[in-house]
């Protein structure tokens, strides 16, 4: 693994960032009340995850006057998020002109950063954002804003230790105390990647991997790979594997036709991404039952690249009925309705399940978290398959600021102060934290909601301080007032 590239330094643009921060008075004055617990410092907010959402959360909290924030990430600096770990697409799928994490500061946008290096003509020539270029922008964003990220810090457990107080147990024995905790843990942070039981039960782990895992495709040069699933990541991995010298890649889909509709594009165009939280629960259910019924299709250029490889093949209407390790456990035989296939390795593009009970760091609070299945009945007019209903039911039922809610009132203290800013917010708040398309609208709601909780936690002290406020601002005197008093 190569070391992450150093963030590019752009003096003129960085001076403009500083100027815009000053002009907008972006960093509000701090107002929170310091805390300690048993002699240890308590942070106002701990953010788990130092990718794009975690970095932007820390930055957005500054505007709310919340400065005592720590971001923890298990990866080394520069490798946070998926972009240089398991993401294998050549470019991002979202439009290049989105402004998800700049909070309205023009000089902090991706476009400003890109044009500072490549000019306006370079921007005009850019179609989609290359994956590595986006990661380079995030490294610059972190550095220019001096965001407080602690790398190499994996959270093993989140433990409530008192009303409004959490202990984050870190691997290795260290810990972080915080009043509020944000799970900015990305697409997989609300549950786990799905591996079908048939695969787990019948194949040794050396013969398969999920697309979310690190896979050494270069070691498979000249070999044949099978991919289960026909979503965008299947084609991303097929392209990547063939580019690394894999001889043949076969993609298998249950559907008889390729997915063609990407509902995210509609949500971006008509404002549904921004306004989704205003819907009632039944309408949210209807919309997300439809959303989850779509596989995200590959981009046209990704599919064209895959189809152009001589070693690529696509099998429609071909679910895997059975798998078997053969040849002394060195290869995999896959049975489909259309015949049998033998592979040296298989890759699973089988999506994920959002369920707090699947997250090891939430094991001490998961049973206290309300889920959609606990709160919202299935609308009578929804005809979604049972599998989709089960997916919906397992999602956490969140409040308007991404806060976990208790399944019963007496369990409120276990979850109060926990925020799910990851893919599991999909049902309650739409794209929001689960896609770049939703961050622009979602981040201010999250930051404001956290600040509101912090303020209300100290409501008595804050109101007492206000009522007792007696600093004289006006210092003038009116001589005749003295004469009138006499």
C-alpha positions as a printed NumPy array, in Angstrom:
array([[  0.   ,   0.   ,   0.   ],
       [  1.432,   3.361,  -1.039],
       [  1.465,   6.301,   1.327],
       [ -1.336,   8.842,   0.822],
       [ -0.348,  11.867,  -1.223],
       [  0.381,  15.078,   0.594],
       [ -2.414,  17.666,   0.381],
       [ -1.8  ,  20.239,  -2.314],
       [ -0.949,  23.738,  -1.056],
       [ -2.703,  26.621,  -2.828],
       [ -1.629,  29.878,  -1.129],
       [ -3.943,  32.267,  -2.986],
       [ -7.03 ,  30.094,  -2.575],
       [ -6.243,  29.354,   1.053],
       [ -5.896,  33.062,   1.762],
       [ -9.324,  33.539,   0.191],
       [-10.771,  30.772,   2.39 ],
       [ -9.45 ,  32.593,   5.456],
       [-10.886,  35.878,   4.156],
       [-14.345,  34.403,   3.548],
       [-14.365,  32.802,   6.988],
       [-13.583,  36.215,   8.451],
       [-16.121,  38.088,   6.309],
       [-18.928,  35.702,   7.211],
       [-17.865,  35.398,  10.871],
       [-18.253,  31.696,  10.289],
       [-16.834,  30.508,  13.584],
       [-19.348,  31.602,  16.161],
       [-18.156,  32.524,  19.666],
       [-17.926,  29.558,  21.984],
       [-20.719,  29.374,  24.565],
       [-20.797,  25.778,  25.801],
       [-19.951,  25.019,  29.421],
       [-16.793,  22.982,  30.092],
       [-17.259,  19.551,  31.637],
       [-15.096,  17.01 ,  33.424],
       [-15.935,  13.52 ,  34.646],
       [-13.851,  11.912,  37.376],
       [-11.038,  14.307,  36.552],
       [-11.157,  13.668,  32.778],
       [-12.049,  16.233,  30.156],
       [-15.428,  15.782,  28.475],
       [-15.675,  16.949,  24.874],
       [-18.857,  18.627,  23.753],
       [-18.985,  16.402,  20.669],
       [-17.148,  13.306,  19.482],
       [-17.517,  12.448,  15.811],
       [-16.808,   8.859,  14.782],
       [-15.495,   8.867,  11.24 ],
       [-13.085,  11.282,   9.571],
       [-14.384,  11.054,   6.023],
       [-16.332,  13.752,   4.207],
       [-19.282,  13.686,   6.627],
       [-17.163,  13.682,   9.772],
       [-14.942,  16.516,   8.583],
       [-17.909,  18.628,   7.509],
       [-19.71 ,  17.949,  10.798],
       [-16.759,  19.291,  12.773],
       [-16.601,  22.348,  10.527],
       [-20.348,  22.988,  10.676],
       [-20.343,  22.876,  14.466],
       [-17.939,  25.83 ,  14.496],
       [-20.63 ,  27.987,  12.935],
       [-22.869,  27.035,  15.862],
       [-20.211,  28.076,  18.362],
       [-19.408,  24.474,  19.321],
       [-15.626,  24.246,  19.242],
       [-14.774,  21.455,  21.665],
       [-15.05 ,  18.703,  19.066],
       [-12.883,  15.661,  18.422],
       [-13.055,  13.46 ,  15.31 ],
       [-11.794,   9.898,  15.607],
       [-11.05 ,   7.617,  12.673],
       [ -9.616,   4.113,  12.61 ],
       [ -7.602,   4.673,   9.429],
       [ -4.276,   6.373,   8.921],
       [ -4.331,  10.027,   7.932],
       [ -5.351,  10.493,   4.327],
       [ -7.169,   7.18 ,   4.006],
       [-10.416,   8.013,   5.761],
       [-13.619,   6.961,   4.052],
       [-13.959,   4.558,   1.113],
       [-12.126,   6.422,  -1.622],
       [ -8.733,   4.744,  -1.262],
       [ -9.826,   1.587,   0.513],
       [-12.703,  -0.336,  -1.055],
       [-14.212,   2.122,  -3.551],
       [-13.136,   0.994,  -7.03 ],
       [-15.079,   3.271,  -9.357],
       [-13.001,   5.449, -11.651],
       [-15.109,   8.533, -11.028],
       [-17.77 ,   9.625,  -8.572],
       [-21.299,   9.049,  -9.855],
       [-22.656,  12.384,  -8.652],
       [-22.65 ,  15.591, -10.739],
       [-19.377,  17.519, -10.497],
       [-21.032,  20.814,  -9.544],
       [-22.602,  19.698,  -6.255],
       [-21.551,  21.763,  -3.24 ],
       [-22.008,  19.365,  -0.326],
       [-19.512,  20.366,   2.368],
       [-18.541,  24.006,   1.783],
       [-21.401,  25.59 ,   3.835],
       [-21.865,  28.265,   1.196],
       [-18.246,  29.487,   1.143],
       [-17.316,  29.781,  -2.556],
       [-13.558,  29.355,  -2.041],
       [-14.112,  26.093,  -0.167],
       [-16.008,  24.374,  -2.988],
       [-14.507,  21.558,  -5.012],
       [-14.799,  23.734,  -8.107],
       [-12.713,  26.528,  -6.585],
       [-10.078,  23.999,  -5.493],
       [-10.01 ,  22.346,  -8.923],
       [ -9.908,  25.592, -10.887],
       [ -7.051,  26.873,  -8.712],
       [ -4.983,  24.035, -10.168],
       [ -6.443,  23.487, -13.65 ],
       [ -8.15 ,  26.748, -14.554],
       [-11.634,  27.398, -15.865],
       [-10.934,  25.435, -19.059],
       [ -9.879,  22.425, -16.998],
       [-13.122,  22.61 , -15.066],
       [-15.163,  22.869, -18.266],
       [-13.404,  19.797, -19.647],
       [-14.034,  17.736, -16.522],
       [-16.94 ,  15.297, -16.864],
       [-17.118,  13.522, -13.494],
       [-14.807,  13.815, -10.51 ],
       [-12.103,  11.13 , -10.435],
       [-12.223,   9.181,  -7.191],
       [ -8.615,   9.956,  -6.208],
       [ -9.066,  13.648,  -7.005],
       [-12.029,  13.844,  -4.62 ],
       [ -9.908,  12.275,  -1.882],
       [ -7.169,  14.831,  -2.542],
       [ -9.76 ,  17.594,  -2.107],
       [-10.85 ,  16.113,   1.232],
       [ -7.238,  16.052,   2.443],
       [ -6.901,  19.721,   1.507],
       [-10.238,  20.544,   3.161],
       [ -9.071,  18.962,   6.407],
       [ -5.741,  20.766,   6.351],
       [ -6.918,  24.236,   5.353],
       [ -9.62 ,  24.184,   8.041],
       [ -7.322,  22.644,  10.653],
       [ -9.925,  20.086,  11.672],
       [ -9.301,  18.059,  14.861],
       [ -8.951,  14.483,  13.589],
       [ -7.388,  11.734,  15.659],
       [ -6.328,   8.894,  13.36 ],
       [ -5.67 ,   5.271,  14.265],
       [ -8.502,   5.409,  16.8  ],
       [-11.026,   2.617,  16.345],
       [-14.12 ,   2.797,  18.559],
       [-14.935,  -0.6  ,  20.017],
       [-17.903,   0.473,  22.146],
       [-20.082,   3.469,  22.974],
       [-21.118,   3.311,  26.611],
       [-23.562,   5.625,  28.418],
       [-21.919,   6.56 ,  31.731],
       [-24.468,   9.065,  32.97 ],
       [-27.211,  11.376,  31.712],
       [-25.849,  13.161,  28.659],
       [-22.431,  11.525,  28.857],
       [-20.806,   8.799,  26.76 ],
       [-17.537,   6.942,  26.939],
       [-16.003,   5.862,  23.643],
       [-13.809,   2.849,  24.326],
       [-10.961,   2.812,  21.81 ],
       [ -9.067,  -0.256,  20.743],
       [ -5.895,  -0.446,  22.774],
       [ -7.475,   0.705,  26.023],
       [ -7.752,   4.455,  25.547],
       [-11.083,   6.274,  25.782],
       [-12.812,   9.529,  24.832],
       [-15.578,  11.171,  26.87 ],
       [-18.205,  13.289,  25.13 ],
       [-21.626,  14.788,  25.735],
       [-22.751,  14.13 ,  22.173],
       [-21.642,  11.42 ,  19.745],
       [-22.116,  11.523,  15.975],
       [-21.829,   8.324,  13.941],
       [-20.45 ,   9.767,  10.701],
       [-19.617,   6.262,   9.59 ],
       [-20.684,   6.227,   5.967],
       [-22.607,   3.729,   3.941],
       [-21.696,   0.728,   6.089],
       [-21.903,   2.522,   9.433],
       [-25.568,   1.791,  10.074],
       [-25.353,  -1.984,   9.835],
       [-23.262,  -4.408,   7.815],
       [-22.585,  -5.469,   4.283],
       [-24.816,  -8.371,   3.323],
       [-23.269, -11.776,   2.689],
       [-25.87 , -14.403,   1.736],
       [-26.109, -17.309,   4.17 ],
       [-25.417, -19.755,   1.355],
       [-21.987, -18.181,   0.825],
       [-21.124, -18.147,   4.533],
       [-22.26 , -21.713,   5.046],
       [-20.651, -23.351,   2.023],
       [-17.471, -21.474,   1.149],
       [-14.259, -20.853,   3.096],
       [-13.493, -17.156,   3.437],
       [-10.374, -17.497,   1.271],
       [-12.606, -18.038,  -1.767],
       [-14.837, -14.975,  -1.518],
       [-14.982, -11.322,  -0.497],
       [-17.546,  -8.556,  -0.442],
       [-16.953,  -5.505,  -2.627],
       [-16.547,  -3.517,   0.614],
       [-13.38 ,  -5.44 ,   1.53 ],
       [ -9.775,  -5.044,   0.504],
       [ -9.208,  -7.433,  -2.421],
       [ -5.801,  -8.102,  -3.96 ],
       [ -6.84 ,  -8.434,  -7.587],
       [ -3.239,  -8.244,  -8.774],
       [ -2.629, -11.611,  -7.09 ],
       [ -5.422, -13.045,  -9.253],
       [ -3.864, -12.129, -12.599],
       [ -4.807, -14.68 , -15.219],
       [ -7.626, -16.125, -13.095],
       [-11.402, -16.157, -13.468],
       [-13.723, -14.324, -11.047],
       [-17.479, -14.423, -10.573],
       [-19.418, -11.434,  -9.192],
       [-22.867, -11.832,  -7.645],
       [-25.068,  -8.753,  -8.025],
       [-25.748,  -6.261, -10.773],
       [-25.57 ,  -2.898,  -9.041],
       [-23.04 ,  -0.181,  -9.75 ],
       [-20.343,  -1.681,  -7.504],
       [-20.411,  -4.947,  -9.479],
       [-19.327,  -3.147, -12.634],
       [-16.822,  -0.995, -10.723],
       [-15.145,  -4.137,  -9.403],
       [-15.283,  -5.893, -12.761],
       [-13.48 ,  -2.987, -14.41 ],
       [-10.929,  -2.759, -11.631],
       [-10.196,  -6.496, -11.632],
       [ -9.782,  -6.693, -15.393],
       [ -7.524,  -3.663, -15.273],
       [ -5.332,  -5.462, -12.734],
       [ -4.822,  -8.436, -15.053],
       [ -7.651, -10.773, -14.072],
       [ -8.374, -12.876, -17.173],
       [-12.162, -13.088, -16.962],
       [-14.962, -11.609, -14.88 ],
       [-18.555, -12.854, -15.034],
       [-21.308, -10.727, -13.455],
       [-24.541, -12.477, -12.432],
       [-27.9  , -10.769, -11.906],
       [-31.223, -12.119, -10.679],
       [-33.055,  -9.547, -12.807],
       [-33.7  , -10.256, -16.46 ],
       [-32.893,  -6.664, -17.408],
       [-30.166,  -4.285, -16.359],
       [-31.264,  -1.63 , -13.844],
       [-31.839,   1.594, -15.744],
       [-33.476,   4.034, -13.317],
       [-31.425,   5.91 , -10.741],
       [-33.963,   7.521,  -8.357],
       [-31.236,   9.698,  -6.838],
       [-31.136,  11.773, -10.016],
       [-34.863,  12.537,  -9.683],
       [-34.466,  13.43 ,  -6.031],
       [-31.705,  15.888,  -6.914],
       [-33.686,  17.594,  -9.655],
       [-37.032,  18.239,  -7.984],
       [-35.969,  19.043,  -4.465],
       [-37.099,  15.763,  -2.962],
       [-33.687,  15.286,  -1.378],
       [-33.98 ,  18.596,   0.456],
       [-37.669,  18.396,   1.335],
       [-37.955,  14.69 ,   2.124],
       [-37.826,  15.198,   5.928],
       [-41.028,  17.27 ,   5.69 ],
       [-43.027,  14.24 ,   4.549],
       [-45.163,  12.256,   6.964],
       [-44.077,   8.766,   7.98 ],
       [-46.479,   6.96 ,   5.657],
       [-45.262,   8.961,   2.649],
       [-41.641,   8.378,   3.632],
       [-42.403,   4.671,   3.783],
       [-43.971,   4.716,   0.303],
       [-41.07 ,   6.664,  -1.18 ],
       [-38.374,   4.467,   0.344],
       [-40.137,   1.231,  -0.542],
       [-39.87 ,   2.456,  -4.137],
       [-36.265,   3.626,  -3.654],
       [-35.107,   0.307,  -2.207],
       [-36.777,  -1.528,  -5.07 ],
       [-34.23 ,  -0.052,  -7.469],
       [-30.675,  -1.255,  -7.896],
       [-28.406,   1.708,  -8.551],
       [-27.333,   1.229, -12.167],
       [-23.765,   1.689, -13.328],
       [-22.971,   4.932, -15.102],
       [-23.028,   4.627, -18.868],
       [-19.281,   5.056, -19.162],
       [-18.62 ,   2.43 , -16.466],
       [-20.824,  -0.111, -18.239],
       [-19.263,   0.679, -21.62 ],
       [-15.759,   0.141, -20.232],
       [-16.753,  -3.185, -18.69 ],
       [-18.484,  -4.396, -21.842],
       [-15.417,  -3.523, -23.911],
       [-13.143,  -5.951, -22.033],
       [-12.764,  -9.252, -23.925],
       [-12.825, -11.106, -20.6  ],
       [-16.126,  -9.612, -19.406],
       [-19.456, -11.45 , -19.487],
       [-22.885, -10.602, -18.069],
       [-25.478, -13.198, -17.074],
       [-29.038, -11.847, -16.755],
       [-31.782, -13.822, -15.055],
       [-29.103, -15.901, -13.352],
       [-29.355, -15.972,  -9.558],
       [-26.945, -18.254,  -7.744],
       [-28.842, -21.345,  -6.657],
       [-25.885, -23.108,  -5.079],
       [-22.154, -22.739,  -4.495],
       [-19.562, -25.402,  -3.748],
       [-15.84 , -25.448,  -3.036],
       [-14.181, -27.876,  -5.459],
       [-10.692, -29.041,  -6.451],
       [ -9.559, -29.474,  -2.844],
       [-11.018, -26.12 ,  -1.861],
       [ -9.147, -24.073,  -4.445],
       [-12.04 , -23.108,  -6.72 ],
       [-15.773, -22.392,  -6.58 ],
       [-18.539, -24.029,  -8.578],
       [-21.605, -21.812,  -8.993],
       [-24.964, -23.229, -10.065],
       [-27.498, -20.989, -11.808],
       [-30.772, -21.736, -13.634],
       [-28.79 , -21.408, -16.855],
       [-25.924, -23.72 , -16.025],
       [-22.802, -24.195, -13.895],
       [-19.658, -22.046, -13.767],
       [-16.28 , -22.534, -12.114],
       [-14.269, -19.631, -10.674],
       [-11.017, -19.125,  -8.842],
       [-12.656, -16.516,  -6.601],
       [-16.064, -14.908,  -6.161],
       [-16.992, -11.347,  -5.19 ],
       [-20.263, -10.285,  -3.607],
       [-21.987,  -7.068,  -4.689],
       [-24.988,  -7.811,  -2.508],
       [-25.628,  -4.522,  -0.743],
       [-26.029,  -3.861,   2.941],
       [-28.47 ,  -4.074,   5.825],
       [-29.102,  -1.093,   8.098],
       [-29.761,  -2.246,  11.662],
       [-28.208,  -0.796,  14.844],
       [-28.044,  -4.303,  16.332],
       [-25.421,  -5.224,  13.724],
       [-22.986,  -2.519,  14.833],
       [-20.493,  -3.78 ,  17.436],
       [-19.864,  -0.282,  18.809],
       [-23.605,   0.074,  19.566],
       [-24.003,  -3.229,  21.417],
       [-24.565,  -1.472,  24.776],
       [-27.349,   0.765,  23.457],
       [-28.839,  -1.031,  20.437],
       [-31.819,  -2.505,  22.282],
       [-32.866,   0.973,  23.411],
       [-33.026,   2.389,  19.868],
       [-36.417,   2.8  ,  18.18 ],
       [-36.698,   1.278,  14.722],
       [-39.164,   1.885,  11.926],
       [-40.749,  -1.468,  12.606],
       [-41.471,  -0.327,  16.164],
       [-43.07 ,   2.975,  15.201],
       [-44.542,   3.025,  11.69 ],
       [-47.114,   0.515,  10.408],
       [-46.848,  -0.557,   6.782],
       [-49.206,   1.655,   4.724],
       [-52.113,  -0.345,   3.353],
       [-51.35 ,   0.611,  -0.257],
       [-47.703,  -0.507,  -0.178],
       [-47.133,  -3.775,  -2.03 ],
       [-43.399,  -4.036,  -1.463],
       [-41.889,  -7.538,  -1.149],
       [-41.362,  -8.841,   2.361],
       [-37.605,  -8.473,   1.976],
       [-37.925,  -4.729,   1.456],
       [-40.372,  -4.449,   4.351],
       [-37.858,  -6.195,   6.583],
       [-35.114,  -3.814,   5.447],
       [-37.306,  -0.816,   6.26 ],
       [-38.363,  -2.187,   9.645],
       [-34.744,  -2.557,  10.803],
       [-33.776,   1.07 ,  10.111],
       [-33.538,   3.33 ,  13.174],
       [-36.419,   5.767,  13.541],
       [-34.604,   9.096,  13.909],
       [-35.577,  12.566,  15.036],
       [-35.313,  15.631,  12.745],
       [-31.661,  16.301,  13.656],
       [-30.551,  12.685,  13.071],
       [-30.856,  11.857,  16.762],
       [-31.607,   8.32 ,  17.879],
       [-34.927,   8.015,  19.711],
       [-35.747,   5.52 ,  22.472],
       [-37.953,   2.529,  21.801],
       [-39.513,   3.142,  25.243],
       [-39.452,   6.324,  27.355],
       [-37.594,   4.715,  30.247],
       [-34.657,   3.989,  27.903],
       [-34.24 ,   7.6  ,  26.795],
       [-31.015,   8.196,  28.772],
       [-29.251,   5.424,  26.862],
       [-29.649,   7.092,  23.473],
       [-30.064,  10.804,  24.226],
       [-27.078,  12.543,  22.663],
       [-26.398,   9.923,  19.962],
       [-26.759,  10.973,  16.326],
       [-26.772,   8.669,  13.277],
       [-25.295,  10.659,  10.413],
       [-24.801,   7.658,   8.144],
       [-26.695,   5.514,   5.664],
       [-29.126,   4.311,   8.314],
       [-30.745,   7.786,   8.236],
       [-32.14 ,   6.998,   4.781],
       [-35.657,   6.082,   5.918],
       [-36.137,   8.962,   8.338],
       [-34.38 ,  11.777,   6.509],
       [-33.858,  10.691,   2.915],
       [-30.54 ,  10.931,   1.068],
       [-29.251,  13.37 ,   3.708],
       [-26.17 ,  11.696,   5.181],
       [-26.166,   8.762,   2.768],
       [-25.068,  10.518,  -0.419],
       [-23.11 ,  13.579,  -1.502],
       [-26.372,  14.779,  -3.021],
       [-27.924,  15.194,   0.419],
       [-25.138,  16.67 ,   2.522],
       [-25.755,  20.316,   1.637],
       [-29.182,  20.252,   3.27 ],
       [-28.419,  17.707,   5.976],
       [-25.276,  19.09 ,   7.594],
       [-26.821,  22.35 ,   8.88 ],
       [-29.717,  20.383,  10.429],
       [-27.297,  18.084,  12.204],
       [-25.08 ,  20.87 ,  13.534],
       [-28.035,  22.959,  14.675],
       [-29.678,  19.977,  16.357],
       [-26.534,  19.115,  18.291],
       [-26.127,  22.737,  19.396],
       [-29.76 ,  22.869,  20.502],
       [-29.296,  19.804,  22.681],
       [-26.136,  21.204,  24.245],
       [-27.908,  24.479,  25.007],
       [-31.006,  22.851,  26.456],
       [-28.929,  20.492,  28.601],
       [-27.659,  23.607,  30.372],
       [-30.949,  25.5  ,  30.119],
       [-31.188,  26.378,  33.808],
       [-27.66 ,  27.767,  33.95 ],
       [-28.012,  29.579,  30.624],
       [-31.282,  31.253,  31.588],
       [-30.005,  32.14 ,  35.045],
       [-26.96 ,  33.752,  33.501],
       [-29.172,  35.722,  31.135],
       [-31.585,  36.9  ,  33.82 ],
       [-28.683,  37.92 ,  36.016],
       [-26.849,  39.706,  33.228],
       [-25.994,  43.23 ,  34.395],
       [-23.102,  44.472,  32.24 ],
       [-23.685,  48.151,  31.514],
       [-23.391,  48.866,  27.81 ],
       [-24.629,  52.488,  27.89 ],
       [-22.356,  54.689,  29.985],
       [-23.687,  58.167,  29.26 ],
       [-25.17 ,  60.621,  31.828],
       [-27.958,  63.21 ,  31.494],
       [-27.331,  66.155,  33.865],
       [-30.984,  67.145,  34.158],
       [-31.742,  63.682,  35.518],
       [-29.693,  64.678,  38.596],
       [-31.662,  67.923,  38.976],
       [-34.966,  66.067,  38.687],
       [-33.888,  63.633,  41.386],
       [-33.038,  66.563,  43.697]])
